Amino acid sequence: MTLAFVAALTACSASPSRNILGSYFPTWMICALLGLLGVVVLRAVFGKAGIDAALPMPVVVYLCMWIAMTLAIWLLWLG
């Protein structure tokens, strides 16, 4: 039983952070900002293609795309 708890807690040894200009930032924050930047670019592309006007609930759609992009960046970077 104790071995199961030790095995489950081995991933909690250190937080994933990156050193940027001498200051440590959490990796999830960097992934969220990159995901937000990706959604802003995607919104511009959708606007030029005319897809933006056809979206049923743009706020929900862009929020879901931001979450998906953030998690994809996290998975590709740290997975």
C-alpha positions, 0 to 999 in steps of 0.5 A: 500500500505504501509503495502505491502512494510513493509511486503516485507521488514521484511525479510531484518532485518538482514543478515544471518551470522555465528560466526566462531572463533570469526569472522562473515562470510556470510552464502552464502560463507560457503554454496558455499565452502561446495558446492565446496567441495561436487563437488570435492568429486563428481568429484573424485567419477565420475573419479573412476567410469569412468563417468568423461570421458563421460561428454560432457562439464565437466566445464559446468556440474561441474559448474551446480552441484556446483550451485545446491549443494550450493543452496541445502545446503542453502535450507536445512540449512536455509530453 
